[in-house]
Amino acid sequence: MPSGFLPVNIQLFSYHELRSATDNFSAHNKIGRGGFGTVYKGILRDGKQVAVKVLSAESKQGVHEFLTEIDMLSNVKHPNLVELIGCCVQESNRIILYEYVENSSLDRVLLGTKDRAIKLDWGVRSAICTGTARGLVFLHEGLEPYIVHRDIKASNILLANDFIPKIGDFGLAKIFPDNITHISTRVVGTTGYLAPEYAMHGQLTKKADVYSFGVLMLEIISGRSNSQAIWGGTQKTWKLYEEGKLLELVDPELEEYPRDEVIRYIKVALFCTQAASLRRPSVTQAFSMLSRDIRLNEQELTPPGFYFSIASTGTPPISNKNSASSDSISKPVSFSHFTMTQVAPR
């Protein structure tokens, strides 16, 4: 892949430079692994710390994601997005350099073992929710053409100093052409975060990111992962909502928190994960619902949508049947035409 395919303003690094920066990509510098490669901590010759994402040599599919990520981030700057520093395209090597974030990813800090050293109080958790929302608002409303991330999840939210959240990993992101509101596309993303209309029909809109954001908020509040184990997720949350017991969802490690604010956040998450995409708020509206003292019109709230893949549960997928909107799924849909690589490659 010639460097001419890259944006002209991207900084290029040699493979030798990056091998030296990561101590020959040593295991003790490994800080993460994604669907298409491994991430290492590195120190450049000027002393700057970086995150070095090395594309798997055998990942032919990942070349497209590599180019997508470079193109997406080369001109995109926002405090709640990971900053692109440069890349390496020497011979068969495909490597991306990002800013290094101090506190790892949200899934490691929040969803790891319960003896974790870092404790996230409610102030930090609420700031992670609102900061992530700000990043999504920028992608959806602050850019022309706008970007749908397609893989909003805890492992793609990195925590900088003071636990400021930064959305990372744009390898699956989609740029929407002018005046286009939805795209029919191959399903990619992570099981547990996929909006039902996207997972079942490949219909991609901004509301797919909104759905994933709603799932992410429930994870932040509960301290439990929606994708690694079936603990109930949106279904359990809805049941607790109907029973007036939403506070039972709260992570037991949160010993002190403002009850009314936490309940509001859970309700906003339910608005974001409704089965019908047209009933979900935009991410701008969701951010306003979190950050302003506005009344939530719960008469407009309908049950969440969800699905389980046959491969992960051994049972047919389930979808919500009670939504009033025309774009909801009214019956279970077979996933036999999806492979797990398509549905959950990350």
N, C-alpha and C positions, 0 to 999 in steps of 0.2 A: 504494500500500500504506500504509494509515494506521499511525501509530506505535502505535496500540492493539494491533496484532498482535505487538508486540515485548515482551520481558520488562520488567516495570516497573522493574527495577533497572539497566537498561542506560543508559549515558551517551550522549546524543545530541549530534552536532556538526552545524553548518551546512556547506553546500557551500562557502560563502565562506571559512570557517575552514580547511577542508582544502585548498582551492586555494592559500591563502596559505601554509599549512604546507609545501606541496610545491613552492613556486615555480611555481604554475600547472601542476602535474603535469609538470614539465620532464623531458626525457630524461635529464639528468645525475643526477636523483634516482631513476630507475627501477632497482629492485633485483631484479625477478623478474617472471615471467609464468606464470600458471596456465591451466587449461582454460577458466575463465570470466572472466578479467580480468587486470589488471596491478597489480603491487605497487610502491609508491614509498616512499622514505624521506621522513619529514616531521618538522618541528620545531614543536611547538605554542607558543602564546604564552607559556606558563610555562617554556619551554625544554626540555620533555620530548621525547625522540626517540621516534618511533612508526613502525610499518610500516602503510602505507595501501593497502588492497586495493580497487581500483576495479572493480566489476562491469562487464563489457562491455555497452554499451547494447543491442546486438542479441541478447544471450544471454537469451532468454526462459526457457530451461531453468534458467539460473543463478539466477533469483529463488528457486526452491525451495531450491537449495543455500545461497543467502544466508540465508534464514530458518532453515534447518537449522543452519548454523554459528553464528548468533547464539544460537539456543535451546540448542545443545549447550554452548557455552562460557560462557554468562552466569552459571552457578553452579558451574562446574568449575574448581578451582584445584589445581595440583600443580606441583612444581618442574620436572618433565620434560614439561610441556604448555605450549604458547604461551598467554600470558595475553591475554584479550580486554579491550580498553580501552573501546571504544564503537563507534558506527556513525552513518551518515548515511542518512536515507531521504527526503530533500528532493526533491520533484517526481519526475523519472524517475531520479534518482541513487541508487545502492545502493553504499555504501562501508562497509568494516569496518576498524576500527583495532585493531592488536595492539601488544604490546610490541615494541620494536626489539631484535633480537639482533645482537650485534657481529660475529660471524664467518660470516655468511651461511649458506647451506645446505650440507649434507653433500656433495651431488653436485658443487657448485662447488669445494669444498675438496679432496675426495678423488678425484673422478672427472673433474676438469677436465684441462687440459693438464699434461703432465709437468714443465713448467718452473714449476709453481706455487710461490709463495713460502712457503706454509704447509706444513710437513712434519708429518705425524701419526705419532708413534712408537707402539709397541705399547701403552704405558700409556694414551694418549689413545684409541686405537681400542677397547681393551677397555672403557674407561669409557663410550664412546659406545654400545657394545652393551648394557652393563648398565643404563645410564641410560634407554635406549629401552625396555628390558624393564620397568623400573620404571614408566614411563609407561603401558605397555600393561597391566601388572598392575592399576594404578589404574582404568583404563577398564573392564577385564573383571571385576575382583573388588571394587573399592573403591566402586563406584557402584550405586545401585538406582533405576531399572533400569540395567543395564549397557550399555555402548556398544561396538560393533564399528566400528573406524575405516574399513576397506575400502580405504584407499589409503596403506598404509605403504610408503614408498620413500625413497630418498636425498634427493630434492628436497623432501620434506616433513619432514625432520629438520633443524631449525635449531640452530646452535651458538652458545651464549651465551659469556660470559666463562669462561675456563678450559675452553672446549670442552664445557660441559655441554649435552647434547642436549635439545631440546624438540620434541615432536611437534606439528606444525602442520597446517593445512588440513583442517578437519572438515566440508567441504561435502558429502562423500559418506557421512559416518558414519551409522550406523543405531542407534537406541535399541531395545533388545529389551524387549518387555512382560514382566511377571512370568510366570514358569513357562514361557516360550517358549525353546527351545534352538536352533531354526533357523528361518529364514525363506526362502521361495522368492521371489526378487526379480530384477529386471532386472540384468544384469551391467554393472557400471561399475568402473573402476579402471584399472590400467596394465599393459599387456602385459609379461610377464616376471616380474611379482609375483603374478599371480592363481593361487590354488589351483585345481587341475584340476576338483574337484567344483563349485566356484563358477563357473569360466569356462565349463564345459560344460553345467551343469544349473541354474545360478542358485541353488544351495543354499548359503546363507550361515550360517555359525556363527562362533564365536570362533576356530575353527581356521583360518579364512581369514586372519586377522591373524597367526596363528602361522606359517603358511606364508610370508607376505610378510616377516615378521621373519627367518626363516631365510635367505631370499634376500638380504635386506639385510646380514646378518652375513657371508655369502660375499663380497659386494661390499666390505665394510669390510676384510676380511682380504686379498682379492686385489687391491684397488685398481682393479677393472674393473667396468663396468656390465653388468648382466644384461639390461637393456631396450633399450639403444641399439645393441648389436651382439651377434650370436650367437657368443659365445666359448666356449660349452660349458656354463657355469653349473653347475646341479645335476648334469647328466649327466656333465660332465667331472669334477666333484668326486667323484661316485660311482665312476667309473673309477679315479681316483687312490686312493680308499679301498680298493678291491678289490686294487689293486697295492701297497698299503702305501707310497704316495708322496705323502701329503697335503701335505707341506711344499712340494711343487712348485707348489701353489696360491698360496703367500704372495707378496704384493706385493714385487717386487725392491727397492723403496725401503725396505723394512723390513730394515735391515742387522743389527739385533740384536733378538732376541725370545726369550721362554721357549718352547722347542720343545714341551714337554708341554702347556702351557696353550693354545698356538695350536692344537695338534691337538685338544684337548678342545673348543675353540670350534667348529672345523670339524665335528666329530662332532655337537655339539649342533645345528648348522645342518642337518645331514642328518636328525637326528631330527625337526626342525621341518618339513622339506619332504617327508616321506614321502607316497607317493601316496594312501594311505588316511587320511582325516582322523581317524578314531578311533585311529589308531596314533600320531598326533602328540601330544606333551605339551601340557598347558595352558601358557599363558605364565608362570604362576607356577612350574610344574615346570621349564620351560626356564630361567628365571632362577636357580632353585636349582642346576640342572645347571651353570650358568656360574660361580656365585659360591661354591659349596661344594665341598669335596673329597669328592665322593661318586662311587661307582663307576658308570660308564655300562654298562648291560646291553646290549651290542652284539648279543647273540643276538636281541634284539627289534627290531633295526634292519632296515628293508626299503628297497628302492630308492626314489628320489624320483619324484614325479609331475611332469609338465610338459606343456605344449602349445605349439604354434606356430600362429598364425593363418595362414590361407591368404593373406591380404593382405600379411603381412609376409615370407613365405618363398616363396610360389608353390607350396607343397606342402601336402598334407593335414595336419591336426593330428596330433600324436603323443601317445599317453598310455602310461603304464607299465602293463604287463600282469602284473606279478609279485607284486602285493600280495595278502596273505592276507585282508584285511578285506572285508566285504560291501559297504562303501560306496566301494570303489575303482572305477576305470573299467577295464573289461576289453577294450575295443576302441576304435579311433579313432572320434571323433564329429565329424560335419560341422559346420562353423561357418558354413554358408551362411545361416543364419537370424539371425546377428549382423551388425550393421554395426560398422565400426571406431569410430564414435561411441559405440556401446554398450559395446564392449569396452575401448576406451582413449581416453576423452575428454580426459584430462589432458595 
